Amino acid sequence: MLKPLVAIAADEYGGGNPLLPAVYDIIWSGVCFVIILLVVMFVALPRLNKVLDARSAAIEGNIAKADEAQRQAEAALEEYTAQLAAARKEAGEIRDAAREDGKKILAEAKDAASTEAARLTASAHAQIEAERQTALVSLRSEVGTLALDLAGGVIGETLSDDAKAHAVVDRFLADLEASEGAKA
């Protein structure tokens, strides 16, 4: 079926091969091709290269910026980590100092309590000694009065000379104290 068509076309074109173009078509096609090729080579390609170079430079610049941002982020992270470590160390030092201060305050409070207890004990001893002396003086006075009354009852007279009576009572009590001191 193809052969009859080729034969009909060959008759119309003057006996040449219908698949091959005419020489003038090849020349004009070649001239157009060369013009288009020159326009593409000298106009379009340089512009395309310029756009691609600009795009490549922008991409490289963005990559450089991203690398710089990454380095800055890493540096900030290292600085943050160092600051965090320093803050933890400082917090530990503050905690240790607070413990030491607490121990000192506790020791001072114990010392103050011991001092206050010693003061209260000394005050109590002084008060007891004062009360003992008061009781001793009161007891001597009463013993002296009783001794004089008894002596007056034994003799049958009242001893009215207070100074002499007191001297006798004091001497008697001193002798009793001396005999108790010799026994102990």
C-alpha positions, 0 to 999 in steps of 0.5 A, a space after each residue: 500500500 505504501 508503494 503506490 503512494 510513493 509512486 504517485 508522489 514521485 510522479 507529482 514531484 518530477 521523478 525524485 524521492 519525495 522523502 528527500 527535501 529539495 536543495 534550496 530547502 536544505 540551504 535555507 534550513 541550514 541558514 536559519 539553523 546557523 542564525 538560530 544557533 548564533 543567536 542562541 550561542 551569543 545571546 541566549 546562552 550568555 544570559 542563561 549562564 549569567 542567570 545560572 551563575 547568579 542563582 549558583 552564587 545566591 545558593 552558595 551565599 545561602 549555604 555560606 550563610 547557613 554554615 555561618 548560622 550553624 557555627 554561631 548556633 554551635 558557639 551559642 550552644 557551647 556558651 550556653 552549656 558553659 554558662 549552665 555548668 558555671 551556674 550549676 557550679 555556683 549553685 553548688 558553692 552557694 548550697 555548700 556555703 549555706 550548709 556551712 553557714 547553717 552549721 555555724 549558726 547552729 554552733 553559735 546557737 548551741 554556744 549561746 544556749 550553753 552560755 545562757 544555761 551556765 548563766 542561769 545555773 550560776 544565778 540559781 547557785 547564787 540565789 540558793 547560796 543567798 537563801 541558805 545564808 538567809 536561812 542560816 542567819 534566821 536559824 542562828 537567830 532563832 537558835 540563839 533565842 531558844 538557847 537563851 530561853 532554855 538557859 534562863 529556864 535552867 538557871 532560873 533567871 532571864 538573861 536580859 543583857 542582849 549583847 552578852 547573850 548574843 556573844 555567848 550564843 555566837 561562841 556556842 554556835 562557832 564551837 558547834 560548827 568547828 566540831 562539825 568541821 573536825 568530824 567531816 
